[in-house]
């Protein structure tokens, strides 16, 4: 169990120090900003769609290790996926971090431990809520509060 926790810790730190898909897309189809005032996490997500598929996605911003690593791992996980699959992943991820669902596959599982720290749930799901709003065509800043 400890080994597993260490591994997850490593995954989160790796993505925090070297975030993937960091930056802003040139002429994105959608760009939404997300804030988590509780922790001070702020990021924005830009998306390029191809039909119903997330062709490319990037994020930029600053926040705690959990929020940045979550955005990094999420963008990796959803790039090239149809929107319906994102919705499904979002639901499973949210259930996992709120402790109402099983752990999900892959690197996203690194956030399973978040369910023990309710205050961190908003950090872990900020990027997801922001991308969801972008896919729904919203353009205003979203807030976890
Ligand atoms: Zn945070």
Backbone and ligand atoms as CSV (ligand in chain L), in Angstrom:
chain,resi,resn,atom,element,x,y,z
A,1,UNK,N,N,0.847,-1.202,0.000
A,1,UNK,CA,C,0.000,0.000,0.000
A,1,UNK,C,C,0.874,1.240,0.000
A,2,UNK,N,N,1.904,1.246,0.868
A,2,UNK,CA,C,2.802,2.398,0.918
A,2,UNK,C,C,3.532,2.593,-0.403
A,3,UNK,N,N,3.921,1.461,-0.993
A,3,UNK,CA,C,4.621,1.537,-2.273
A,3,UNK,C,C,3.738,2.166,-3.330
A,4,UNK,N,N,2.479,1.762,-3.296
A,4,UNK,CA,C,1.522,2.290,-4.255
A,4,UNK,C,C,1.351,3.794,-4.039
A,5,UNK,N,N,1.261,4.191,-2.783
A,5,UNK,CA,C,1.118,5.610,-2.468
A,5,UNK,C,C,2.323,6.411,-2.950
A,6,UNK,N,N,3.507,5.813,-2.756
A,6,UNK,CA,C,4.719,6.475,-3.223
A,6,UNK,C,C,4.692,6.668,-4.725
A,7,UNK,N,N,4.231,5.629,-5.408
A,7,UNK,CA,C,4.169,5.681,-6.859
A,7,UNK,C,C,3.228,6.809,-7.298
A,8,UNK,N,N,2.077,6.868,-6.646
A,8,UNK,CA,C,1.102,7.902,-6.995
A,8,UNK,C,C,1.662,9.289,-6.700
A,9,UNK,N,N,2.344,9.382,-5.571
A,9,UNK,CA,C,2.974,10.641,-5.197
A,9,UNK,C,C,3.960,11.079,-6.282
A,10,UNK,N,N,4.693,10.092,-6.780
A,10,UNK,CA,C,5.690,10.352,-7.817
A,10,UNK,C,C,5.034,10.842,-9.105
A,11,UNK,N,N,3.934,10.193,-9.471
A,11,UNK,CA,C,3.214,10.574,-10.690
A,11,UNK,C,C,2.740,12.024,-10.577
A,12,UNK,N,N,2.187,12.371,-9.410
A,12,UNK,CA,C,1.667,13.719,-9.210
A,12,UNK,C,C,2.793,14.747,-9.239
A,13,UNK,N,N,3.890,14.439,-8.558
A,13,UNK,CA,C,5.024,15.377,-8.540
A,13,UNK,C,C,5.637,15.556,-9.926
A,14,UNK,N,N,5.734,14.464,-10.656
A,14,UNK,CA,C,6.285,14.512,-12.006
A,14,UNK,C,C,5.462,15.442,-12.897
A,15,UNK,N,N,4.145,15.307,-12.821
A,15,UNK,CA,C,3.276,16.140,-13.664
A,15,UNK,C,C,3.190,17.578,-13.153
A,16,UNK,N,N,3.454,17.759,-11.872
A,16,UNK,CA,C,3.451,19.120,-11.320
A,16,UNK,C,C,4.712,19.861,-11.771
A,17,UNK,N,N,5.841,19.163,-11.723
A,17,UNK,CA,C,7.110,19.799,-12.096
A,17,UNK,C,C,7.261,19.951,-13.598
A,18,UNK,N,N,6.727,18.973,-14.348
A,18,UNK,CA,C,6.825,19.031,-15.807
A,18,UNK,C,C,5.451,18.829,-16.411
A,19,UNK,N,N,4.584,19.849,-16.295
A,19,UNK,CA,C,3.219,19.667,-16.792
A,19,UNK,C,C,3.197,19.427,-18.303
A,20,UNK,N,N,2.387,18.446,-18.717
A,20,UNK,CA,C,2.218,18.161,-20.143
A,20,UNK,C,C,1.121,19.066,-20.699
A,21,UNK,N,N,1.215,19.334,-21.980
A,21,UNK,CA,C,0.194,20.153,-22.665
A,21,UNK,C,C,0.016,21.513,-21.996
A,22,UNK,N,N,1.133,22.073,-21.544
A,22,UNK,CA,C,1.081,23.368,-20.866
A,22,UNK,C,C,1.230,24.484,-21.900
A,23,UNK,N,N,0.321,25.432,-21.867
A,23,UNK,CA,C,0.379,26.554,-22.805
A,23,UNK,C,C,-1.015,26.884,-23.303
A,24,UNK,N,N,-1.068,27.690,-24.344
A,24,UNK,CA,C,-2.350,28.088,-24.913
A,24,UNK,C,C,-2.342,27.724,-26.390
A,25,UNK,N,N,-3.429,27.130,-26.850
A,25,UNK,CA,C,-3.532,26.790,-28.263
A,25,UNK,C,C,-3.720,28.054,-29.088
A,26,UNK,N,N,-3.161,28.044,-30.269
A,26,UNK,CA,C,-3.378,29.164,-31.182
A,26,UNK,C,C,-4.784,29.004,-31.767
A,27,UNK,N,N,-5.525,30.082,-31.799
A,27,UNK,CA,C,-6.916,30.094,-32.256
A,27,UNK,C,C,-7.705,28.850,-31.810
A,28,UNK,N,N,-7.900,28.722,-30.493
A,28,UNK,CA,C,-8.687,27.587,-29.983
A,28,UNK,C,C,-10.175,27.783,-30.284
A,29,UNK,N,N,-10.907,26.690,-30.323
A,29,UNK,CA,C,-12.363,26.783,-30.500
A,29,UNK,C,C,-13.014,27.264,-29.213
A,30,UNK,N,N,-12.428,26.866,-28.102
A,30,UNK,CA,C,-12.983,27.249,-26.798
A,30,UNK,C,C,-11.847,27.588,-25.857
A,31,UNK,N,N,-12.101,28.559,-25.003
A,31,UNK,CA,C,-11.137,28.881,-23.957
A,31,UNK,C,C,-11.910,29.308,-22.727
A,32,UNK,N,N,-11.743,28.576,-21.654
A,32,UNK,CA,C,-12.477,28.876,-20.419
A,32,UNK,C,C,-11.494,28.942,-19.255
A,33,UNK,N,N,-11.774,29.875,-18.361
A,33,UNK,CA,C,-10.926,30.008,-17.186
A,33,UNK,C,C,-11.627,29.392,-15.983
A,34,UNK,N,N,-10.838,28.746,-15.159
A,34,UNK,CA,C,-11.401,28.142,-13.958
A,34,UNK,C,C,-10.659,28.598,-12.712
A,35,UNK,N,N,-11.413,28.883,-11.667
A,35,UNK,CA,C,-10.820,29.320,-10.401
A,35,UNK,C,C,-11.269,28.418,-9.266
A,36,UNK,N,N,-10.351,28.175,-8.389
A,36,UNK,CA,C,-10.689,27.489,-7.140
A,36,UNK,C,C,-10.248,28.393,-5.996
A,37,UNK,N,N,-11.099,29.345,-5.606
A,37,UNK,CA,C,-10.711,30.348,-4.606
A,37,UNK,C,C,-10.311,29.747,-3.268
A,38,UNK,N,N,-10.870,28.602,-2.965
A,38,UNK,CA,C,-10.585,27.950,-1.693
A,38,UNK,C,C,-9.090,27.685,-1.508
A,39,UNK,N,N,-8.430,27.363,-2.634
A,39,UNK,CA,C,-7.014,27.012,-2.573
A,39,UNK,C,C,-6.145,28.034,-3.302
A,40,UNK,N,N,-6.775,28.807,-4.198
A,40,UNK,CA,C,-6.014,29.779,-4.980
A,40,UNK,C,C,-5.555,29.239,-6.323
A,41,UNK,N,N,-6.109,28.109,-6.739
A,41,UNK,CA,C,-5.767,27.542,-8.047
A,41,UNK,C,C,-6.489,28.318,-9.150
A,42,UNK,N,N,-5.734,28.717,-10.162
A,42,UNK,CA,C,-6.334,29.396,-11.319
A,42,UNK,C,C,-5.716,28.803,-12.569
A,43,UNK,N,N,-6.545,28.435,-13.498
A,43,UNK,CA,C,-6.012,27.942,-14.763
A,43,UNK,C,C,-7.005,28.223,-15.874
A,44,UNK,N,N,-6.513,28.199,-17.106
A,44,UNK,CA,C,-7.463,28.197,-18.199
A,44,UNK,C,C,-7.136,27.061,-19.154
A,45,UNK,N,N,-8.188,26.594,-19.801
A,45,UNK,CA,C,-8.097,25.445,-20.686
A,45,UNK,C,C,-8.515,25.896,-22.079
A,46,UNK,N,N,-7.689,25.611,-23.067
A,46,UNK,CA,C,-8.065,25.906,-24.450
A,46,UNK,C,C,-8.195,24.595,-25.219
A,47,UNK,N,N,-9.204,24.548,-26.081
A,47,UNK,CA,C,-9.548,23.308,-26.778
A,47,UNK,C,C,-9.705,23.542,-28.269
A,48,UNK,N,N,-9.242,22.590,-29.036
A,48,UNK,CA,C,-9.508,22.584,-30.466
A,48,UNK,C,C,-10.310,21.325,-30.771
A,49,UNK,N,N,-11.463,21.502,-31.398
A,49,UNK,CA,C,-12.336,20.370,-31.704
A,49,UNK,C,C,-12.219,19.993,-33.167
A,50,UNK,N,N,-12.440,18.719,-33.435
A,50,UNK,CA,C,-12.582,18.255,-34.812
A,50,UNK,C,C,-13.864,17.452,-34.818
A,51,UNK,N,N,-14.926,18.071,-35.282
A,51,UNK,CA,C,-16.237,17.443,-35.144
A,51,UNK,C,C,-16.559,17.317,-33.669
A,52,UNK,N,N,-16.752,16.083,-33.209
A,52,UNK,CA,C,-17.103,15.854,-31.820
A,52,UNK,C,C,-15.905,15.345,-31.014
A,53,UNK,N,N,-14.732,15.443,-31.621
A,53,UNK,CA,C,-13.529,14.920,-30.976
A,53,UNK,C,C,-12.646,16.048,-30.454
A,54,UNK,N,N,-12.082,15.830,-29.276
A,54,UNK,CA,C,-11.139,16.781,-28.698
A,54,UNK,C,C,-9.809,16.595,-29.431
A,55,UNK,N,N,-9.582,17.437,-30.440
A,55,UNK,CA,C,-8.381,17.240,-31.249
A,55,UNK,C,C,-7.127,17.625,-30.477
A,56,UNK,N,N,-7.205,18.764,-29.776
A,56,UNK,CA,C,-6.052,19.202,-28.990
A,56,UNK,C,C,-6.554,19.991,-27.788
A,57,UNK,N,N,-5.799,19.915,-26.714
A,57,UNK,CA,C,-6.196,20.620,-25.499
A,57,UNK,C,C,-4.949,21.016,-24.724
A,58,UNK,N,N,-4.963,22.241,-24.241
A,58,UNK,CA,C,-3.846,22.704,-23.405
A,58,UNK,C,C,-4.383,23.463,-22.209
A,59,UNK,N,N,-3.525,23.588,-21.230
A,59,UNK,CA,C,-3.919,24.383,-20.061
A,59,UNK,C,C,-2.753,25.251,-19.644
A,60,UNK,N,N,-3.107,26.339,-18.974
A,60,UNK,CA,C,-2.087,27.222,-18.447
A,60,UNK,C,C,-2.598,27.824,-17.148
A,61,UNK,N,N,-1.712,28.017,-16.209
A,61,UNK,CA,C,-2.141,28.605,-14.957
A,61,UNK,C,C,-1.202,28.215,-13.843
A,62,UNK,N,N,-1.650,28.514,-12.646
A,62,UNK,CA,C,-0.827,28.208,-11.489
A,62,UNK,C,C,-1.724,27.721,-10.368
A,63,UNK,N,N,-1.188,26.827,-9.576
A,63,UNK,CA,C,-1.961,26.302,-8.466
A,63,UNK,C,C,-1.139,25.304,-7.692
A,64,UNK,N,N,-1.808,24.601,-6.823
A,64,UNK,CA,C,-1.117,23.603,-6.002
A,64,UNK,C,C,-0.754,22.391,-6.858
A,65,UNK,N,N,0.059,21.515,-6.300
A,65,UNK,CA,C,0.531,20.340,-7.040
A,65,UNK,C,C,-0.624,19.489,-7.549
A,66,UNK,N,N,-1.656,19.330,-6.721
A,66,UNK,CA,C,-2.796,18.484,-7.112
A,66,UNK,C,C,-3.519,19.067,-8.325
A,67,UNK,N,N,-3.761,20.370,-8.319
A,67,UNK,CA,C,-4.526,20.978,-9.416
A,67,UNK,C,C,-3.737,20.972,-10.718
A,68,UNK,N,N,-2.435,21.253,-10.634
A,68,UNK,CA,C,-1.613,21.288,-11.850
A,68,UNK,C,C,-1.415,19.873,-12.403
A,69,UNK,N,N,-1.105,18.926,-11.520
A,69,UNK,CA,C,-0.900,17.548,-11.968
A,69,UNK,C,C,-2.181,16.976,-12.557
A,70,UNK,N,N,-3.318,17.329,-11.956
A,70,UNK,CA,C,-4.590,16.829,-12.454
A,70,UNK,C,C,-4.867,17.364,-13.855
A,71,UNK,N,N,-4.582,18.647,-14.083
A,71,UNK,CA,C,-4.783,19.252,-15.407
A,71,UNK,C,C,-3.859,18.597,-16.433
A,72,UNK,N,N,-2.628,18.352,-16.021
A,72,UNK,CA,C,-1.643,17.747,-16.917
A,72,UNK,C,C,-2.061,16.329,-17.322
A,73,UNK,N,N,-2.444,15.535,-16.332
A,73,UNK,CA,C,-2.823,14.145,-16.602
A,73,UNK,C,C,-4.150,14.091,-17.363
A,74,UNK,N,N,-5.068,14.995,-17.024
A,74,UNK,CA,C,-6.351,15.027,-17.726
A,74,UNK,C,C,-6.167,15.341,-19.205
A,75,UNK,N,N,-5.360,16.369,-19.510
A,75,UNK,CA,C,-5.188,16.755,-20.915
A,75,UNK,C,C,-4.566,15.598,-21.708
A,76,UNK,N,N,-3.627,14.898,-21.089
A,76,UNK,CA,C,-3.032,13.722,-21.728
A,76,UNK,C,C,-4.095,12.655,-21.997
A,77,UNK,N,N,-4.966,12.465,-21.009
A,77,UNK,CA,C,-5.945,11.370,-21.076
A,77,UNK,C,C,-7.071,11.631,-22.071
A,78,UNK,N,N,-7.439,12.896,-22.277
A,78,UNK,CA,C,-8.630,13.167,-23.092
A,78,UNK,C,C,-8.309,13.600,-24.527
A,79,UNK,N,N,-7.046,13.904,-24.773
A,79,UNK,CA,C,-6.672,14.355,-26.115
A,79,UNK,C,C,-6.952,13.264,-27.144
A,80,UNK,N,N,-7.641,13.638,-28.218
A,80,UNK,CA,C,-7.954,12.688,-29.278
A,80,UNK,C,C,-9.191,11.839,-29.004
A,81,UNK,N,N,-9.864,12.134,-27.872
A,81,UNK,CA,C,-11.043,11.342,-27.511
A,81,UNK,C,C,-12.326,12.073,-27.906
A,82,UNK,N,N,-13.357,11.289,-28.217
A,82,UNK,CA,C,-14.660,11.915,-28.470
A,82,UNK,C,C,-15.198,12.538,-27.189
A,83,UNK,N,N,-16.028,13.545,-27.379
A,83,UNK,CA,C,-16.579,14.260,-26.238
A,83,UNK,C,C,-17.354,13.330,-25.296
A,84,UNK,N,N,-18.078,12.383,-25.858
A,84,UNK,CA,C,-18.873,11.464,-25.038
A,84,UNK,C,C,-17.965,10.677,-24.083
A,85,UNK,N,N,-16.776,10.372,-24.562
A,85,UNK,CA,C,-15.843,9.625,-23.718
A,85,UNK,C,C,-15.318,10.515,-22.592
A,86,UNK,N,N,-15.116,11.789,-22.908
A,86,UNK,CA,C,-14.718,12.728,-21.856
A,86,UNK,C,C,-15.775,12.764,-20.760
A,87,UNK,N,N,-17.045,12.872,-21.173
A,87,UNK,CA,C,-18.143,12.938,-20.194
A,87,UNK,C,C,-18.115,11.717,-19.274
A,88,UNK,N,N,-17.861,10.570,-19.873
A,88,UNK,CA,C,-17.796,9.317,-19.119
A,88,UNK,C,C,-16.612,9.321,-18.146
A,89,UNK,N,N,-15.454,9.780,-18.634
A,89,UNK,CA,C,-14.261,9.838,-17.788
A,89,UNK,C,C,-14.451,10.819,-16.645
A,90,UNK,N,N,-15.079,11.955,-16.961
A,90,UNK,CA,C,-15.330,12.973,-15.944
A,90,UNK,C,C,-16.172,12.384,-14.806
A,91,UNK,N,N,-17.216,11.678,-15.199
A,91,UNK,CA,C,-18.114,11.095,-14.211
A,91,UNK,C,C,-17.371,10.109,-13.299
A,92,UNK,N,N,-16.553,9.265,-13.931
A,92,UNK,CA,C,-15.815,8.259,-13.162
A,92,UNK,C,C,-14.757,8.903,-12.273
A,93,UNK,N,N,-14.068,9.906,-12.827
A,93,UNK,CA,C,-13.039,10.597,-12.050
A,93,UNK,C,C,-13.664,11.294,-10.855
A,94,UNK,N,N,-14.788,11.965,-11.102
A,94,UNK,CA,C,-15.459,12.698,-10.035
A,94,UNK,C,C,-15.941,11.751,-8.935
A,95,UNK,N,N,-16.477,10.615,-9.361
A,95,UNK,CA,C,-16.942,9.618,-8.384
A,95,UNK,C,C,-15.772,9.091,-7.554
A,96,UNK,N,N,-14.619,8.929,-8.221
A,96,UNK,CA,C,-13.440,8.422,-7.507
A,96,UNK,C,C,-12.957,9.431,-6.462
A,97,UNK,N,N,-12.812,10.690,-6.851
A,97,UNK,CA,C,-12.246,11.664,-5.905
A,97,UNK,C,C,-13.234,12.062,-4.802
A,98,UNK,N,N,-14.530,11.855,-5.057
A,98,UNK,CA,C,-15.487,12.152,-4.002
A,98,UNK,C,C,-15.789,10.902,-3.163
A,99,UNK,N,N,-15.128,9.801,-3.526
A,99,UNK,CA,C,-15.262,8.585,-2.731
A,99,UNK,C,C,-16.542,7.818,-2.965
A,100,UNK,N,N,-17.230,8.081,-4.063
A,100,UNK,CA,C,-18.481,7.366,-4.340
A,100,UNK,C,C,-18.321,6.344,-5.460
A,101,UNK,N,N,-17.112,6.256,-6.006
A,101,UNK,CA,C,-16.903,5.297,-7.092
A,101,UNK,C,C,-15.551,4.627,-6.977
A,102,UNK,N,N,-15.343,3.625,-7.791
A,102,UNK,CA,C,-14.083,2.876,-7.781
A,102,UNK,C,C,-12.968,3.699,-8.420
A,103,UNK,N,N,-11.725,3.272,-8.184
A,103,UNK,CA,C,-10.575,3.917,-8.810
A,103,UNK,C,C,-10.636,3.705,-10.317
A,104,UNK,N,N,-10.216,4.705,-11.072
A,104,UNK,CA,C,-10.225,4.596,-12.523
A,104,UNK,C,C,-8.861,4.085,-13.003
A,105,UNK,N,N,-8.814,3.723,-14.264
A,105,UNK,CA,C,-7.583,3.151,-14.829
A,105,UNK,C,C,-6.523,4.206,-15.101
A,106,UNK,N,N,-5.311,3.740,-15.202
A,106,UNK,CA,C,-4.203,4.574,-15.647
A,106,UNK,C,C,-3.749,5.580,-14.616
A,107,UNK,N,N,-3.107,6.633,-15.102
A,107,UNK,CA,C,-2.520,7.624,-14.209
A,107,UNK,C,C,-3.556,8.395,-13.410
A,108,UNK,N,N,-4.791,8.418,-13.913
A,108,UNK,CA,C,-5.847,9.126,-13.189
A,108,UNK,C,C,-6.045,8.518,-11.803
A,109,UNK,N,N,-5.686,7.251,-11.661
A,109,UNK,CA,C,-5.827,6.556,-10.377
A,109,UNK,C,C,-4.969,7.207,-9.292
A,110,UNK,N,N,-3.973,7.988,-9.703
A,110,UNK,CA,C,-3.100,8.656,-8.735
A,110,UNK,C,C,-3.886,9.586,-7.808
A,111,UNK,N,N,-5.100,9.956,-8.228
A,111,UNK,CA,C,-5.894,10.899,-7.433
A,111,UNK,C,C,-6.920,10.213,-6.533
A,112,UNK,N,N,-6.874,8.883,-6.499
A,112,UNK,CA,C,-7.847,8.145,-5.680
A,112,UNK,C,C,-7.766,8.570,-4.219
A,113,UNK,N,N,-6.546,8.833,-3.725
A,113,UNK,CA,C,-6.352,9.203,-2.330
A,113,UNK,C,C,-6.963,10.532,-1.951
A,114,UNK,N,N,-7.292,11.342,-2.969
A,114,UNK,CA,C,-7.873,12.663,-2.731
A,114,UNK,C,C,-9.199,12.553,-1.981
A,115,UNK,N,N,-9.894,11.419,-2.166
A,115,UNK,CA,C,-11.213,11.260,-1.543
A,115,UNK,C,C,-11.127,11.334,-0.016
A,116,UNK,N,N,-9.927,11.135,0.519
A,116,UNK,CA,C,-9.758,11.231,1.974
A,116,UNK,C,C,-9.560,12.668,2.441
A,117,UNK,N,N,-9.383,13.573,1.477
A,117,UNK,CA,C,-9.152,14.981,1.814
A,117,UNK,C,C,-10.144,15.865,1.059
A,118,UNK,N,N,-11.347,16.014,1.627
A,118,UNK,CA,C,-12.426,16.722,0.922
A,118,UNK,C,C,-12.013,18.091,0.372
A,119,UNK,N,N,-11.128,18.785,1.081
A,119,UNK,CA,C,-10.753,20.120,0.643
A,119,UNK,C,C,-9.947,20.059,-0.664
A,120,UNK,N,N,-9.352,18.895,-0.930
A,120,UNK,CA,C,-8.534,18.716,-2.135
A,120,UNK,C,C,-9.348,18.291,-3.358
A,121,UNK,N,N,-10.601,17.903,-3.123
A,121,UNK,CA,C,-11.423,17.425,-4.235
A,121,UNK,C,C,-11.572,18.511,-5.293
A,122,UNK,N,N,-11.732,19.756,-4.843
A,122,UNK,CA,C,-11.894,20.863,-5.786
A,122,UNK,C,C,-10.611,21.128,-6.563
A,123,UNK,N,N,-9.483,20.915,-5.929
A,123,UNK,CA,C,-8.196,21.061,-6.627
A,123,UNK,C,C,-8.093,20.030,-7.744
A,124,UNK,N,N,-8.438,18.786,-7.409
A,124,UNK,CA,C,-8.290,17.687,-8.369
A,124,UNK,C,C,-9.275,17.792,-9.517
A,125,UNK,N,N,-10.446,18.397,-9.256
A,125,UNK,CA,C,-11.456,18.411,-10.312
A,125,UNK,C,C,-11.580,19.752,-11.031
A,126,UNK,N,N,-10.764,20.737,-10.644
A,126,UNK,CA,C,-10.863,22.069,-11.275
A,126,UNK,C,C,-10.702,22.011,-12.801
A,127,UNK,N,N,-9.639,21.355,-13.262
A,127,UNK,CA,C,-9.391,21.286,-14.707
A,127,UNK,C,C,-10.536,20.567,-15.425
A,128,UNK,N,N,-11.076,19.556,-14.781
A,128,UNK,CA,C,-12.185,18.788,-15.377
A,128,UNK,C,C,-13.424,19.655,-15.525
A,129,UNK,N,N,-13.760,20.394,-14.471
A,129,UNK,CA,C,-14.928,21.281,-14.534
A,129,UNK,C,C,-14.721,22.351,-15.607
A,130,UNK,N,N,-13.482,22.832,-15.706
A,130,UNK,CA,C,-13.189,23.892,-16.665
A,130,UNK,C,C,-13.316,23.364,-18.100
A,131,UNK,N,N,-12.754,22.196,-18.354
A,131,UNK,CA,C,-12.862,21.614,-19.697
A,131,UNK,C,C,-14.314,21.274,-20.026
A,132,UNK,N,N,-15.048,20.799,-19.040
A,132,UNK,CA,C,-16.462,20.470,-19.252
A,132,UNK,C,C,-17.229,21.719,-19.689
A,133,UNK,N,N,-16.961,22.828,-18.990
A,133,UNK,CA,C,-17.627,24.090,-19.334
A,133,UNK,C,C,-17.246,24.511,-20.751
A,134,UNK,N,N,-15.984,24.321,-21.102
A,134,UNK,CA,C,-15.524,24.683,-22.455
A,134,UNK,C,C,-16.252,23.851,-23.500
A,135,UNK,N,N,-16.399,22.561,-23.244
A,135,UNK,CA,C,-17.060,21.670,-24.198
A,135,UNK,C,C,-18.550,21.983,-24.302
A,136,UNK,N,N,-19.096,22.550,-23.226
A,136,UNK,CA,C,-20.510,22.924,-23.255
A,136,UNK,C,C,-20.717,24.280,-23.898
A,137,UNK,N,N,-19.618,24.889,-24.349
A,137,UNK,CA,C,-19.731,26.163,-25.060
A,137,UNK,C,C,-19.798,27.368,-24.158
A,138,UNK,N,N,-19.505,27.180,-22.880
A,138,UNK,CA,C,-19.524,28.321,-21.967
A,138,UNK,C,C,-18.257,29.136,-22.157
A,139,UNK,N,N,-18.333,30.413,-21.914
A,139,UNK,CA,C,-17.131,31.229,-22.079
A,139,UNK,C,C,-16.830,32.059,-20.842
A,140,UNK,N,N,-17.727,32.030,-19.876
A,140,UNK,CA,C,-17.462,32.779,-18.654
A,140,UNK,C,C,-16.540,31.976,-17.748
A,141,UNK,N,N,-15.915,32.665,-16.824
A,141,UNK,CA,C,-15.041,32.004,-15.864
A,141,UNK,C,C,-15.861,31.123,-14.955
A,142,UNK,N,N,-15.416,29.912,-14.746
A,142,UNK,CA,C,-16.125,29.057,-13.804
A,142,UNK,C,C,-15.393,29.046,-12.472
A,143,UNK,N,N,-16.159,28.819,-11.426
A,143,UNK,CA,C,-15.588,28.787,-10.098
A,143,UNK,C,C,-16.088,27.575,-9.366
A,144,UNK,N,N,-15.229,27.004,-8.532
A,144,UNK,CA,C,-15.639,25.829,-7.770
A,144,UNK,C,C,-16.488,26.227,-6.566
A,145,UNK,N,N,-16.542,27.529,-6.292
A,145,UNK,CA,C,-17.335,27.985,-5.136
A,145,UNK,C,C,-18.772,28.252,-5.557
L,1,ZN,ZN,ZN,-5.351,23.431,-4.934
